[in-house]
């Protein structure tokens, strides 16, 4: 039976006047994650800023903002110090330490050094906790970022079904992204499946267009899920678990050795 001891909450989260909420601190959680168990989050973004190379309408942080006035990127040493303090305050260590937060973590100008500092603290204070990242992968082709990602225990990379300009709020070369992902193996594709006003990531047409990309990316694991928290665009619709299960079955037929999980 899982330990039901309540987890202390570190860090703080503030609601945005235009919708969504932002972590106000480097450390957030631990939170109970559908996919990761207990996860202690690391927010590498400047304070009061939602910065990402995607602008997904499903994001719980809201839509992108400019970098806030006088806000700066936390230094690698500041991140490491915050993690050290958090781990010494927790009565139970998290299953995961996860680079996530208010946007895309690999945008940090010293991401590789930050990863190095975090791994040192993990080895000293929480050797049983794994370190992972939630990323959209657009920076993963850069050698320094790719090398840093490969040092982590898990790389959970976005590849959502549906038209990218709708589901991710950005135009990008999805085939090139899939090729980059193959250099990150073993890794997990994290796929948010939603329906908008003029698009449907769960439709037969979206699935037909998406499956070749998944096959090209050749992930070891695929996580399929839909909305669990209020999205930036309140008109988005959840996708029933039954449809997610049908999509999972299609992935298994395409990639028989891939582990596919529905959340």
N, C-alpha and C positions, 0 to 999 in steps of 0.2 A: 504493500500500500504506500502511496506517495506521502511524503511528509507534508502535513497540512498546516504547519506552523506559519502564521502570517509573516509575510516579508516586509521589512521596513522599507519605506519609500524614500529614496534619495533623489535630490534634484527637484525642480519645480517646472510646471507647465502652465503657460498663460494663453488664454483665448485671444484670438485676433479679432479686431472689430469687423473685418470683412469675411470672417469665417475661418474655420480651422483653428489649430493651436500649435504653438511652438514651445519646444523645450527651452528654458531660460538658463540652463546650466550645461556643463560638459557631460556630467553623469545623469542618466535618467533610469529610473527603475530601482530594483529589478521589476520587470513586468512578467506576467504569465503569458507566454507566447503560444499560439496555436501550434506552431511548428517546432519551436526550440525549447519548450519547457520554461525554465526561469532564465531570463535574459537581462543582463545589465548593459544598457545602451551607452554608447559613446557618441556624443554630438560634436563634430569637428567644425561646425559652421559658425560664422560670426554671430554674435548676439543679435536678437530681434530681426533675423534675416532668414528668408526661405530661398535658398540658392540651389538650383539644380539644372542640369542640361536637358532634362525632361520637364514637363509642366503638366503632370497627369491630373485629369479631373477627378480621379478617385483618391488623391492624396489627402490623408487626414491632417496634414500640416497646412493645407490651403494651397492656393496658387503662388507662383514665384513672386518675390518682391525684389526691389533693389537692395544692395547691401546697406544696412542701416548706418546712419551718420555716426562716425566715431567708433563704429564696431570693427573689430579686427579678428583675424583668424587666431585661435588659441595656439600657442607654441607647443611643440612636441613635449617639452618638459612640463608645461601646464597640464596637458592631457594626462601624462604619466603621474603627476602629483595628485590630480583629482581621482584617478583610478586607485592609487595607493590608499588615499584617505577612505574611499568608499569601501574597499575590500577589508580594511581593518575595522570598519564600523559594522559590517554585516555580521549577523549571527549565523548565517548559513551562506556558503559561497554559491554563486549562480552556476547553472549548467553552462551558460554561454556568456561571453563578453563580446558585444556585437557593435561594430562600426555601423551606425545608422544615423539617427538624428533628424535635423531640419533640412534635409536635402541630400545631395550626392557627396558621400565622404571622400571620394577620390579627387574631388576638386581642391582639397586642401593642398596648398602649394608645397608643403613638406610632408606629404602623405607617407612616403617610404620611411622617413625618419620617425614619424609618429608611430607607425607600425612597429618599428624596432623598439621604441621606448615601451610600448604597451606589452610586447612579448617579454621584455625583461621583468616588468612588474608581475605579469601572470606567472612566470616561472618561479618567482620568489614567493608570492603570496597566495596564488590559486592554481597550482600545477594541475589540478583536476578539472579546471574550467577550460572549455574550448573557446577559441577566438575566431569569429567569423565576420563577414561583411555582407551587407545588403547594398547592391550596386546596380546601376543601369548599364554598366560596361562600356560606355562611350570613351572612357579614358584608358581602357585596359590594353589598347594597342601600344601605348607608350611603355618602353622597356622598364623604366623605373617603377611605374605603377604595376605592371604585370609581375615583376619580380617580387614586389611587396605583397601583392595578392597571393602569390604562390607560397608565401611563408605562413599563411593563415591555415587554420584547420578546415575552414569551409568558405567557399565562394558561392554566394547565392545571387544569381545574376538575372536581371529582368529580360523577359521575352514574352510579351503579352499578345494574345490573339486580338485581331481587329486592326483597323487602319491606324498606323502609327500617329498620324497628325491628329487623330481624334482620341485614341486611347492613351497616348503619351504626350500629346500636345507639342510634338516636335517631328520634324522630318529628318530621317537618317537612313543610311544604307543598311537595311536589315540583313541582307546576305553577307555583307562585310562584317557586321557585328557577329553573326553566327560563325564566321570563319575565325574571328578573334577568340570567341568562346572556346573553340576546340583546343586552343593553346593553354587553357586554364584547367584542363582535366586533372583530377576528378573535380567536378563542380555540379551545382544544382541550378536548374532553371526555375525561377519563381514567376508564376504566371497569374496575374490578376485578371479575372474574367468578369466583365461588366457589360451593361447595355446602356447606350446613350439615346438621345433623342433621334439621331439620324444614323446610328450605327449599332451593331450588335456583335460583340466579341464572341458570343456563343452560337452564332448562326452557322448553318452548314457551310455557307460560302466562306466565312471567316476561318472555320476549322480547316477547310480544304486548302486555303491559302497559307495557313499557319503550319500545318504538319510538315511540309517540305523544309521550312525553316528550322523546325525542331530537329528534324532528321539531319540537316546540314550541321547544326550546332552540336549534335551528338552528346547531349548531357548524360550524366550518370544517374541523376535523379531529377524528377519534375515535381514541383509542388503546384497544385491547382487550387485556387481559392477565389472567393468573391468577397463582397464588402462585409466587414465586421465593425467598422467605425464610420461616423459621418464623413462623407467625401467632400472635397472642395466644391464640386458641382452637385447640388442637392437633387438635381433631376436624374442622376444616375440610378439605375435599377440593379438590384441583386440578381444573381443567376442561381436557380435552384440547384441543390446538391445532386439531384437526379441527372441534370444536364451535365454537370461537372463529371459525374461518373461515366457518362457516355463519352465525353471528350477524353477522359483518362483511358478508357478502353481502346479508343482510336490510336492514342499514343503508343500503348502497349503493342498493338498490332504493327505499328510502324517501326518501333524500336523495342523488340522483345526483351533485350537485356537491361533496359532502363527501368528503374524503380519509379513508379508513378504513385503519388499520394494525393488524396483529396482532403482539404481542410474546410 
